[in-house]
Amino acid sequence: MKRIVMLVVLVFGFSLFSTAQESKKDSYTEKAKVESMEISKFLNVTDQSISDEITNVLAYKNEEMGENSPFGEERKIIFARHIETKLSALLTKEQLEKLKANKKLYNKAVGLE
């Protein structure tokens, strides 16, 4: 009987844990969608596939730099360069320069804020 109760508790615990992980990932994605819309409006991105890719990059950034992230300043700068590289592959040179000119939006996009 004890084994059955322990098994039920373990199964319930694992399902609760996985649900919490999914909700965190969803919140990172939602935050990325908002950031992506802001960037797309600022840069006049009309191609939906580019906007979707920007959202994916920002969701990745948000997930990696989540609340319990062990990023120090140096690691944060390296990661920001990585995100900038990903964004530069998606945006035109002019769009990237325009984004860099808006320091607040740029820092938010690459994770320096």
C-alpha positions as CSV (number, residue, x, y, z in Angstrom):
1,M,0.0,0.0,0.0
2,K,2.9,2.4,0.8
3,R,4.4,1.7,-2.6
4,I,1.2,2.6,-4.4
5,V,0.9,5.8,-2.4
6,M,4.5,6.7,-3.1
7,L,4.0,5.9,-6.8
8,V,1.0,8.1,-7.0
9,V,2.8,11.0,-5.2
10,L,5.8,10.6,-7.6
11,V,3.6,10.6,-10.7
12,F,1.7,13.7,-9.4
13,G,5.0,15.4,-8.6
14,F,6.5,14.8,-12.0
15,S,3.4,16.0,-13.8
16,L,3.3,19.2,-11.7
17,F,6.9,19.8,-12.4
18,S,6.5,19.4,-16.1
19,T,3.5,21.8,-16.1
20,A,5.5,24.4,-14.3
21,Q,8.3,24.1,-16.9
22,E,5.9,24.5,-19.8
23,S,4.3,27.6,-18.3
24,K,7.7,29.2,-17.9
25,K,8.6,28.5,-21.5
26,D,5.2,29.9,-22.6
27,S,5.9,33.1,-20.6
28,Y,9.3,33.5,-22.3
29,T,7.6,33.0,-25.7
30,E,4.9,35.6,-24.9
31,K,7.5,38.1,-23.8
32,A,9.4,37.4,-27.0
33,K,6.3,38.0,-29.1
34,V,5.8,41.4,-27.5
35,E,9.5,42.3,-28.0
36,S,9.4,41.1,-31.6
37,M,6.3,43.2,-32.4
38,E,8.0,46.2,-31.0
39,I,11.1,45.6,-33.1
40,S,9.2,44.8,-36.2
41,K,7.1,48.0,-35.9
42,F,10.2,50.1,-35.3
43,L,12.1,48.6,-38.3
44,N,9.0,48.3,-40.5
45,V,9.4,44.6,-41.0
46,T,6.6,43.4,-43.2
47,D,7.6,39.8,-43.9
48,Q,5.9,37.6,-41.4
49,S,8.5,34.9,-41.6
50,I,11.2,37.3,-40.6
51,S,9.0,38.5,-37.7
52,D,8.5,34.9,-36.6
53,E,12.3,34.2,-36.7
54,I,12.9,37.3,-34.7
55,T,10.4,36.0,-32.1
56,N,12.2,32.6,-32.1
57,V,15.6,34.3,-31.5
58,L,14.1,36.5,-28.7
59,A,12.4,33.5,-27.1
60,Y,15.7,31.7,-27.1
61,K,17.3,34.7,-25.5
62,N,14.6,35.0,-22.9
63,E,14.9,31.3,-22.0
64,E,18.6,31.4,-21.7
65,M,18.7,34.6,-19.7
66,G,15.8,33.5,-17.4
67,E,15.4,34.6,-13.8
68,N,17.8,31.9,-12.4
69,S,20.4,32.4,-15.1
70,P,24.0,32.3,-13.9
71,F,25.1,34.9,-16.3
72,G,27.9,37.2,-15.2
73,E,28.6,40.5,-17.0
74,E,31.3,39.0,-19.3
75,R,29.1,36.0,-20.2
76,K,26.2,38.4,-20.8
77,I,28.2,40.4,-23.3
78,I,29.3,37.3,-25.1
79,F,25.7,36.1,-25.3
80,A,24.5,39.5,-26.5
81,R,27.0,39.3,-29.4
82,H,25.6,35.9,-30.2
83,I,22.1,37.2,-30.3
84,E,23.2,40.2,-32.4
85,T,24.8,37.8,-34.9
86,K,21.5,35.9,-35.1
87,L,19.6,39.1,-35.6
88,S,22.0,40.4,-38.2
89,A,21.4,37.3,-40.2
90,L,17.7,38.1,-40.3
91,L,17.8,41.9,-40.8
92,T,19.2,44.0,-43.5
93,K,22.2,46.1,-42.8
94,E,20.1,49.3,-42.6
95,Q,17.6,47.7,-40.3
96,L,20.4,46.5,-38.0
97,E,22.0,50.0,-37.9
98,K,18.6,51.5,-37.2
99,L,18.1,49.1,-34.3
100,K,21.6,49.8,-32.9
101,A,20.8,53.5,-33.1
102,N,17.9,53.0,-30.7
103,K,20.1,51.9,-27.7
104,K,17.2,51.1,-25.4
105,L,15.5,48.8,-27.9
106,Y,18.8,47.3,-29.0
107,N,19.9,46.5,-25.5
108,K,16.5,44.9,-24.8
109,A,16.7,42.9,-27.9
110,V,20.2,41.4,-27.3
111,G,19.8,41.0,-23.6
112,L,22.0,43.7,-22.2
113,E,19.1,45.4,-20.4
